[in-house]
Amino acid sequence: TPAQLQGGGKIEADALKLTSAKEVPPGDFELVFDVKDQRLAVNGEFIHPDIKPLSVQASLPIRPKAWAAGEGNISEAPLEATVSLPNSSLAFVKGYTSAIEEIDGTAAWIGLRPTAS
């Protein structure tokens, strides 16, 4: 019922490619979502040969019955999200552009956790 939404699914995208940068190899993306107990949970991962897997987790409350009764709306629901990228080498970047002659180092995104409402 709309008051008690439940369900889930998976979206997969293989060989995602930048059409404007043909030298960049394609990557794969998977997104799994689940709705239960008035909460939407999303988990995703982007796999690319040049970096370690980038992961995303997010959740927000789903209250369609209350929203239909005029008690707020989805744009007011608090969103919790985490994005993380393990330590990955930046050496691949110089192969994508002639503007960079040398690059050394690593990048990591150890967790962005915005909470918005």
Secondary structure, DSSP 8 states (H G I E B T S, - for coil): -GGG--EEEEEEEEEE--TT-TTS--EEEEEEEEEETTEEEEEEEEEETTEEEEEEEEEEE--HHHHHTTS--GGGS-EEEEEEEEEEE-GGGGGT-TT-S----EEEEEEE--EE-
